[in-house]
Amino acid sequence: MVFGIISLFYFIYKFNFNILKAFYAGCLFSFGQLFFGLYWIAYAFEYTSKGGVFTGFIAIIFLTFFMSIFTGVFCSLSIFLKGFWNLNIFGFSLVFASLLSFGEYLRGNLFGGFPWNIIGYVWSDSYVLMQPVSIVGIYGLGLFTFLASLSFILFFYKKKYGLYAISPLLILILIGAIRIIYFSDINDSSIAIRVVQPSIKQIEKLDNTLKSAHLKKLKNLSLKENINFSPSIIIWPESAFPYNSSILEKNFNIFNWLKDDQLLITGITRVNIKNKQLKNIFNSAYVISNSDKPDQYYDKVRLVPFGEFNPFKKFVNFGKITSGNLDFSKGKNSNIFKLSKVNSKVGFLICYEVIFSSQIINGPRPDFLINLTNDAWYGDTYGPVQHLAAAKARAIEEGISIIRSANTGISAIIDPYGRYIKYLELGKEGIIDIHIPKPNKKTLFSVLGNILFLIISIFMLMLARIIFISKKL
């Protein structure tokens, strides 16, 4: 990706592309980045009767083509400002990095948003290098990554320009190192959590004859003996309960195995039936005890394109990956709930809701976040790894632990500094038992959100306009 950014900048600047050529170049770069980063989504179509993987790749082409327009537009705008402001190469690099990063921000927020493959995630394998997101967020980290990437070219023009370009990222990394080395002590709470990873393959999950077997497996894993550990909360993945909510309401004794002081949190398909007809379906999380019918549930707000609804339904009838002709409906309730049995506030994030920077807490600050997902749709691809990286970034941004329960993995307990305390590998069946870490103090990002990123972007544009203009010697 970094090589692609360098090449894009070099050709646009070196060959003095006009606005139209810059648009095409930006779209081509972004299309390649997104298509090869999201190819794995197509494999989910294997489980439908609508053309399978072939249809999936067509859907990804449509999606990535649309998303690539953001980069194309802002590449064109950067060329326009280069000429209009008479910028030198470093002034152009400031404008280029700011606008491309702003394009990522708009892609992640407009029209429902699709903030996948943000460039800041190139650092996701490092705890230290990800710490700056606690200050500037993933878009801010991406902004300085764009700029630092250009230093490879700028050094050939003027060494000071190369140093200017790479310095902000180096300063942030230094701050991150200090943060993780000297200020990252955590204390565990008294809340005992059990995360269940049943590892049920998607083809088996869709088999109606195996539903009772799946429920039995989930129950057995939930009741697995662990000396000196009794979970207060048991967490099942997205859509783990193999029946819809109407079945649950009629057979609530299914959960009589729960202890009096225990709660079960599970993903489930909630249905709204009126006059014996199905009106709405929701991807939901239910809070269940052994004594009362579930009265706390969260309906997913951000739905997956092609997975839960067809974003291009008016133009092309691809349908959706999940079964049935009815699109999922968006929820409207807050994702923060008070769990009186454990005296804690918890935030729910279902599936890819965890990828939305600065938009994962809709209510008072929770004690921890729970991310329920089912990445079995994507098999043994890079998708689950990318998804986990997003959860890691959100934990650091907000300074709150995230508990991730994934059907086939990767389930994990992530502390407020983005460290994986425990995790279960992709495709492995098992449980995670842990006392959840207490939340950190509010981070700067949790207070300001992406406002600081936007301020820095504007400042860089103004800096380019005022100082780094071409001068004839």
C-alpha positions in Angstrom: 0.0 0.0 0.0 2.8 2.4 0.9 4.5 1.7 -2.4 1.3 2.5 -4.2 1.0 5.8 -2.4 4.5 6.8 -3.3 4.0 5.8 -6.9 0.7 7.7 -7.1 2.3 10.9 -5.7 5.3 10.6 -7.9 3.5 10.2 -11.2 1.0 12.9 -10.5 3.7 15.4 -9.6 6.5 14.3 -12.0 4.3 14.2 -15.1 2.2 17.2 -14.1 -1.2 15.3 -14.4 -4.2 17.4 -15.2 -7.3 17.2 -13.0 -8.9 14.4 -15.1 -5.8 12.3 -15.2 -5.3 12.7 -11.5 -8.9 11.6 -11.0 -8.3 8.4 -13.0 -5.0 7.7 -11.2 -6.6 8.2 -7.8 -9.5 5.9 -8.7 -7.2 3.2 -10.1 -5.0 3.3 -6.9 -8.0 3.1 -4.6 -9.8 0.4 -6.6 -6.7 -1.8 -6.4 -6.2 -1.2 -2.7 -9.8 -1.9 -1.8 -10.4 -4.8 -4.2 -7.4 -6.8 -3.1 -8.1 -5.8 0.5 -11.7 -6.9 0.4 -11.6 -9.8 -2.0 -12.5 -12.2 0.9 -16.1 -10.7 1.1 -16.9 -12.5 -2.2 -16.4 -15.9 -0.5 -19.5 -15.3 1.6 -21.6 -15.5 -1.5 -20.6 -19.2 -1.7 -23.4 -19.9 0.7 -26.1 -18.3 -1.4 -28.0 -19.5 -4.5 -27.4 -16.3 -6.4 -24.3 -17.0 -8.4 -21.9 -17.9 -5.6 -18.4 -16.5 -5.5 -18.7 -15.1 -9.1 -21.6 -12.9 -8.1 -19.6 -12.0 -5.0 -16.7 -10.7 -7.1 -19.1 -8.6 -9.2 -20.5 -7.1 -6.0 -17.1 -6.3 -4.7 -16.2 -4.6 -8.1 -19.3 -2.4 -7.8 -18.5 -1.6 -4.1 -14.8 -0.8 -4.7 -15.5 1.2 -7.8 -17.9 3.4 -5.9 -15.6 3.8 -2.9 -12.6 4.6 -5.2 -14.3 7.8 -6.4 -13.5 9.4 -3.1 -9.8 9.1 -3.7 -10.1 10.1 -7.3 -12.0 13.3 -6.4 -9.4 14.4 -3.8 -6.5 13.6 -6.1 -8.0 15.9 -8.6 -8.6 18.6 -5.9 -4.9 18.3 -4.8 -3.8 19.0 -8.4 -6.1 21.9 -8.6 -4.8 23.5 -5.4 -1.2 22.8 -6.5 -1.6 25.0 -9.5 -4.0 27.5 -7.9 -1.7 28.1 -4.9 1.5 27.7 -6.8 2.9 25.0 -4.4 6.3 23.6 -4.3 6.8 19.8 -3.9 6.5 19.9 -0.1 3.5 22.1 -0.2 1.9 19.7 -2.6 2.8 16.7 -0.3 1.0 18.4 2.6 -2.1 19.0 0.4 -1.9 15.5 -1.1 -1.7 13.8 2.3 -4.4 15.9 3.9 -6.9 15.5 1.1 -6.4 11.8 0.6 -6.8 11.2 4.3 -9.9 13.4 4.3 -11.2 11.3 1.4 -10.8 8.2 3.7 -12.7 10.0 6.4 -15.6 10.8 4.1 -15.6 7.2 2.7 -16.0 6.0 6.3 -18.8 8.4 7.1 -20.9 9.3 4.1 -23.8 7.2 2.7 -23.7 4.9 5.8 -19.9 4.7 5.7 -17.5 1.9 4.8 -14.3 2.6 6.8 -12.4 -0.5 5.8 -8.7 -0.6 4.8 -7.9 2.8 6.2 -4.2 3.3 5.8 -3.6 3.7 9.5 -4.2 0.0 9.9 -0.8 -0.8 8.3 0.6 -0.5 11.9 -2.0 -2.8 13.5 0.6 -5.6 14.2 2.4 -3.3 16.7 1.1 -2.2 20.1 3.5 0.7 20.1 2.8 2.0 16.7 -1.0 1.9 17.3 -0.9 4.0 20.5 -1.2 7.3 18.6 -4.8 6.5 17.8 -5.6 7.3 21.5 -4.8 10.9 20.4 -5.6 11.4 16.8 -7.6 8.3 15.9 -7.2 5.9 13.0 -7.7 8.7 10.5 -5.1 10.9 12.1 -2.6 8.0 12.2 -3.5 7.5 8.5 -2.9 11.2 7.7 0.7 11.1 9.2 1.3 7.7 7.5 0.4 9.3 4.1 2.8 12.1 4.8 5.6 9.9 6.1 5.3 7.7 3.0 6.0 10.7 0.8 9.3 11.3 2.7 10.9 8.6 0.5 10.5 10.9 -2.5 11.0 14.2 -0.7 14.5 13.2 0.6 15.6 13.2 -3.1 14.5 16.8 -3.5 15.5 18.3 -0.2 16.6 16.4 2.9 14.8 18.8 5.2 11.5 18.2 3.3 11.9 14.4 4.0 12.5 15.2 7.6 9.5 17.5 7.8 7.4 14.7 6.3 8.4 11.9 8.6 8.8 13.9 11.9 5.1 14.0 13.0 4.8 10.2 12.7 8.1 9.7 14.6 6.9 12.0 17.4 3.7 10.1 17.7 5.5 6.8 17.8 7.7 8.1 20.5 4.7 9.2 22.5 3.1 5.8 21.9 6.2 4.0 23.2 6.3 6.1 26.4 2.6 5.5 26.8 2.8 1.7 26.5 6.1 1.3 28.5 5.4 3.7 31.4 1.6 4.3 31.7 -0.1 1.0 30.6 -0.6 -0.7 34.0 -4.1 -2.1 34.2 -6.3 -3.6 37.1 -8.8 -6.4 36.7 -12.4 -5.9 37.7 -14.3 -8.4 39.7 -16.5 -9.3 36.7 -15.8 -12.9 35.5 -16.3 -13.3 31.8 -16.6 -16.5 29.7 -16.3 -16.1 25.9 -17.6 -19.0 23.9 -16.1 -19.8 20.4 -18.1 -22.8 19.0 -16.3 -22.8 15.7 -19.4 -23.9 13.6 -18.7 -23.8 9.9 -21.1 -21.6 8.0 -22.4 -24.4 5.8 -23.3 -26.3 9.0 -24.7 -23.2 10.6 -27.2 -22.8 7.7 -28.3 -26.5 8.0 -31.7 -26.4 9.8 -31.3 -30.1 10.8 -28.3 -29.2 13.0 -29.8 -26.4 15.0 -30.4 -28.5 18.1 -26.8 -29.8 17.9 -25.4 -26.3 17.7 -27.4 -25.2 20.7 -26.1 -28.2 22.7 -22.5 -27.4 21.7 -23.0 -23.8 22.9 -24.5 -25.0 26.2 -21.7 -27.5 26.8 -19.0 -25.0 26.2 -20.8 -22.5 28.5 -20.9 -25.1 31.3 -17.4 -26.4 30.9 -15.6 -26.9 34.3 -12.9 -24.5 35.2 -11.6 -24.8 38.8 -11.9 -21.6 40.8 -13.7 -19.8 38.0 -17.4 -19.1 37.8 -18.4 -16.7 35.1 -20.8 -13.9 35.8 -21.4 -13.3 32.1 -21.3 -15.8 29.3 -21.0 -14.4 25.8 -22.0 -16.2 22.6 -21.2 -14.8 19.1 -23.4 -13.0 16.6 -26.5 -15.0 15.6 -25.3 -17.9 17.8 -28.8 -18.7 19.1 -29.9 -20.9 16.2 -33.6 -19.9 16.3 -35.2 -16.6 16.0 -36.6 -14.5 18.8 -40.2 -15.8 18.5 -39.0 -19.4 19.3 -37.1 -18.0 22.3 -40.1 -16.2 23.7 -42.1 -19.4 23.6 -39.4 -21.7 25.0 -37.6 -19.6 27.5 -36.8 -22.7 29.7 -34.0 -23.4 27.2 -31.8 -21.3 29.5 -32.8 -22.8 32.8 -29.2 -24.1 33.1 -28.0 -20.6 33.9 -27.2 -19.9 37.6 -29.1 -17.3 39.5 -26.2 -14.9 39.4 -25.3 -15.4 35.7 -26.2 -13.6 32.5 -25.9 -14.8 29.0 -25.4 -12.4 26.1 -26.0 -13.9 22.7 -26.5 -12.9 19.2 -29.9 -13.7 17.8 -32.2 -12.8 14.9 -35.1 -10.7 16.3 -38.3 -10.8 14.3 -41.3 -8.4 14.2 -44.4 -10.3 13.3 -47.8 -8.5 12.7 -51.0 -10.2 11.7 -49.0 -13.4 11.3 -46.8 -11.8 8.8 -43.1 -11.1 9.1 -42.6 -7.3 8.9 -39.0 -6.8 10.1 -35.9 -8.7 11.0 -33.1 -7.4 13.1 -29.6 -8.6 13.9 -29.7 -8.3 17.7 -28.0 -9.1 21.0 -30.1 -10.3 23.9 -29.3 -10.2 27.6 -30.7 -13.4 29.2 -31.0 -14.7 32.8 -32.6 -17.9 34.1 -35.5 -16.1 35.8 -37.0 -13.5 33.5 -37.8 -13.3 29.9 -35.2 -11.2 28.1 -36.2 -7.5 28.3 -32.9 -6.1 27.2 -31.8 -6.3 23.6 -29.9 -4.3 21.2 -30.7 -4.1 17.5 -27.7 -3.6 15.2 -27.7 -0.1 13.7 -25.0 -0.3 11.0 -25.8 -3.1 8.5 -23.3 -4.9 6.3 -23.6 -4.0 2.5 -24.6 -7.2 0.6 -24.5 -9.2 3.8 -27.6 -7.8 5.4 -29.0 -5.5 2.7 -28.3 -4.7 -0.9 -27.0 -1.1 -1.2 -27.6 -1.1 -5.0 -31.1 -2.7 -4.9 -32.6 0.1 -7.0 -30.1 -0.6 -9.8 -29.0 -4.3 -9.6 -30.8 -7.0 -7.7 -27.9 -9.0 -6.2 -30.1 -9.8 -3.2 -28.1 -10.3 0.0 -25.9 -13.0 1.5 -28.1 -13.9 4.4 -31.1 -16.1 3.8 -34.5 -14.7 2.9 -35.7 -11.9 0.6 -36.3 -9.4 3.4 -33.4 -6.9 4.1 -32.5 -6.5 7.8 -33.8 -3.4 9.4 -31.7 -0.9 11.3 -32.0 -0.6 15.1 -32.8 2.7 16.8 -32.0 2.0 20.5 -28.8 3.0 22.3 -26.0 0.4 22.4 -25.2 1.0 26.1 -27.0 -1.1 28.7 -26.9 -1.3 32.5 -26.5 -4.8 33.7 -27.7 -4.7 37.3 -26.6 -8.2 38.2 -23.0 -7.3 37.7 -23.4 -3.6 38.5 -21.8 -2.5 35.2 -22.5 -0.7 32.0 -21.8 -2.5 28.8 -21.7 -1.4 25.2 -22.8 -3.8 22.3 -21.2 -3.8 18.9 -22.4 -6.4 16.4 -20.1 -7.5 13.6 -18.6 -4.6 11.7 -20.0 -1.9 13.9 -16.6 -2.1 15.6 -14.9 -0.6 12.5 -16.5 2.9 12.9 -14.0 5.2 14.6 -15.6 7.7 17.1 -19.0 6.1 16.6 -19.0 3.0 18.8 -20.5 4.5 22.0 -24.1 5.7 21.7 -24.8 6.7 25.3 -22.9 7.0 28.6 -19.3 5.7 28.7 -19.4 1.9 29.4 -17.2 -0.2 31.6 -16.4 -2.4 28.6 -17.5 -3.2 25.1 -18.7 -6.5 23.7 -18.3 -7.2 20.0 -20.3 -10.2 18.7 -19.4 -11.4 15.2 -19.7 -14.3 12.9 -16.7 -14.3 10.4 -17.4 -17.9 9.4 -18.8 -16.4 6.2 -15.3 -15.6 5.1 -13.5 -18.8 5.9 -9.7 -18.9 6.3 -9.1 -15.5 4.7 -7.6 -12.2 5.8 -11.0 -10.8 6.7 -11.2 -12.0 10.3 -7.7 -10.6 10.9 -8.6 -7.2 9.5 -11.8 -7.3 11.7 -9.7 -8.0 14.8 -7.3 -5.1 14.0 -10.3 -2.7 13.9 -11.4 -3.9 17.3 -7.9 -3.3 18.6 -7.9 0.2 17.3 -11.2 1.0 18.9 -10.0 -0.2 22.3 -7.0 2.1 22.2 -9.0 5.0 20.8 -11.6 4.8 23.6 -9.4 3.5 26.4 -11.9 0.7 27.0 -11.5 -3.1 26.9 -13.3 -5.0 24.1 -14.5 -8.5 24.5 -14.8 -10.1 21.1 -16.8 -13.3 20.6 -16.5 -14.7 17.1 -18.1 -17.9 15.9 -15.0 -19.4 14.2 -12.6 -16.8 15.6 -10.7 -14.7 16.2 -12.2 -14.3 19.7 -10.2 -12.1 22.0 -10.0 -10.0 25.1 -8.4 -6.7 24.2 -7.3 -4.3 27.0 -7.6 -0.5 26.9 -4.1 -0.3 25.3 -5.0 -2.7 22.5 -3.1 -5.7 23.9 -4.5 -9.2 23.4 -4.7 -10.6 26.9 -6.2 -13.9 25.6 -7.4 -15.0 22.2 -8.6 -18.1 20.4 -7.1 -18.7 17.0 -9.2 -18.9 13.8 -11.1 -22.2 13.4 -10.4 -23.3 17.0 -13.3 -24.4 19.3 -13.0 -23.3 22.9 -13.6 -20.8 25.7 -11.8 -17.8 27.2 -12.2 -17.3 30.9 -11.0 -14.0 32.3 -11.7 -11.1 34.7 -12.2 -8.1 32.5 -9.8 -5.2 32.9 -11.1 -2.0 34.3 -11.6 0.9 31.8 -8.8 3.4 31.4 -9.2 7.1 31.9 -10.7 8.9 29.0 -8.3 9.3 26.1 -7.9 12.6 24.2 -9.6 10.9 21.2 -12.5 9.7 23.3 -13.2 13.3 24.3 -12.6 15.0 20.9 -13.2 12.2 18.5 -12.1 13.0 15.0 -12.2 16.8 15.5 -8.5 16.9 16.2 -7.8 15.0 13.0 -9.9 17.5 11.0 -8.2 20.5 12.7 -4.7 19.1 11.8 -5.8 18.5 8.2 -7.0 22.1 7.8 -3.8 23.3 9.5 -1.7 21.4 7.0 -3.6 22.9 4.1 -3.1 26.4 5.4 0.6 25.7 6.1 1.0 24.6 2.5 -0.8 27.7 1.3 1.1 30.2 3.4 4.7 28.9 3.4 5.4 26.2 0.9 4.9 28.0 -2.4 7.1 27.8 -5.4 9.8 30.6 -5.7 11.9 31.3 -8.7 15.6 31.4 -7.7 
